[in-house]
Amino acid sequence: MSCPAPQGAALAPCVGLEGSPPYAIFGLEFSGFDVPADYIGVDGKPEGHLIVEARPDTDSPPDPCIGATRLGEIAVGRWTVTEFNCPEDSVIVQREAMHGEGAHAGHLLFEWNEDGVDYLASAHGHTSVNRDLLRNVVSSMELVQPSSR
């Protein structure tokens, strides 16, 4: 998958702003895709929900999600990722999220850094099926530098 080039002064379709003051972030969100029956997605339903983000590490929040539980490090493809469980949405998450961390509420999240850029991928639910989905997605990624057009 790739993102089309921006038109005029607009941001590229896969680039948005977050934070205060705002800064650019690469973000993709996929939902509604087919998953195995034992996948636990939003509202406990077997429906896929996946987020991929990238930002300079200088713009990253201290934790990838509010109230994150760090599960440890694992090898995924060519990277060593840190795995987190992000708690379900709550008033605390809504109040404290300042860098988009609230998008990962209820997700299993993988985070890694390469060349000063923080990357993360998260899928809704905390199961081994969800972990397998993230492993497959992350290990198939190819990181490319943005093109200057």
C-alpha positions, -999 to 999 in steps of 0.1 A, spaced: 0 0 0 12 35 -7 -3 70 -3 -10 93 -32 10 125 -36 -5 156 -20 -23 181 -42 -13 218 -39 -8 229 -3 -27 200 12 -11 174 34 -7 139 18 -38 117 24 -19 95 49 -4 124 68 -23 143 95 -16 166 124 -17 158 161 -4 172 193 -3 207 207 14 225 189 5 203 159 31 183 141 29 159 111 22 122 116 19 93 92 -12 73 99 -33 46 84 -64 31 99 -81 0 86 -114 -14 99 -141 -38 89 -118 -64 73 -123 -102 76 -107 -119 106 -109 -154 121 -140 -161 143 -119 -160 175 -105 -125 167 -118 -101 193 -123 -66 178 -143 -35 187 -173 -43 210 -161 -79 212 -170 -86 176 -148 -105 151 -142 -75 129 -107 -62 121 -94 -29 133 -57 -20 127 -37 13 130 -2 20 117 16 52 126 50 69 122 64 101 136 98 115 145 108 102 180 111 138 192 73 142 187 63 109 203 44 107 236 62 91 266 40 60 262 22 49 231 -12 47 249 -25 61 282 -21 35 310 0 12 288 11 -21 302 45 -30 288 46 -68 280 82 -70 268 102 -71 236 98 -96 208 114 -101 174 91 -94 145 106 -95 111 138 -75 111 128 -54 141 127 -59 178 94 -44 189 81 -35 223 47 -50 230 20 -31 250 -16 -38 261 -35 -5 259 -65 -3 283 -100 2 272 -113 37 266 -121 56 298 -125 92 310 -88 91 320 -78 81 285 -99 108 270 -86 134 294 -49 126 292 -45 117 255 -27 146 238 -8 129 210 -34 105 195 -28 78 221 -66 74 226 -69 58 192 -52 27 206 -76 22 235 -83 -15 239 -55 -24 214 -25 -47 215 3 -24 202 38 -30 188 63 -1 188 98 2 174 123 29 163 145 31 132 167 61 123 150 85 147 114 76 137 90 58 160 67 33 143 37 15 158 11 -9 147 -19 -18 169 -49 -41 166 -80 -40 187 -81 -68 213 -55 -86 235 -55 -121 221 -29 -144 205 -50 -141 172 -46 -103 174 -9 -107 181 -5 -130 151 -22 -104 129 2 -77 141 32 -100 136 22 -106 100 15 -70 92 47 -56 108 70 -83 93 56 -76 59 63 -38 61 89 -21 40 98 14 53 105 39 26 116 75 28 90 101 17 94 113 -18 99 150 -26 78 159 -56 
